[in-house]
């Protein structure tokens, strides 16, 4: 999941070197924390959060196929 999120985020932003993903285990769920450069935050979130919502949907569906619970948080 981490590699998928990195791939998606790096292809959306202008500064792909600043993209990082951290895995955090909380309860029975894995949380992927996505960090991007300040100027690229809007490109990852999108208008009214549409891109962020689609990223979360895509990662969750791939995780569900593997029998895992994963969520994505976009962090400042």
Buried (B, 14 or more C-beta within 10 A) or exposed (E): BBEBBBEBBBEBBEEBEBBEBEEEEEEEEBBBBBBBBEEBBEBBBBEEEEBBEEBBEBBBEBBEEEEEEBBBEBEE
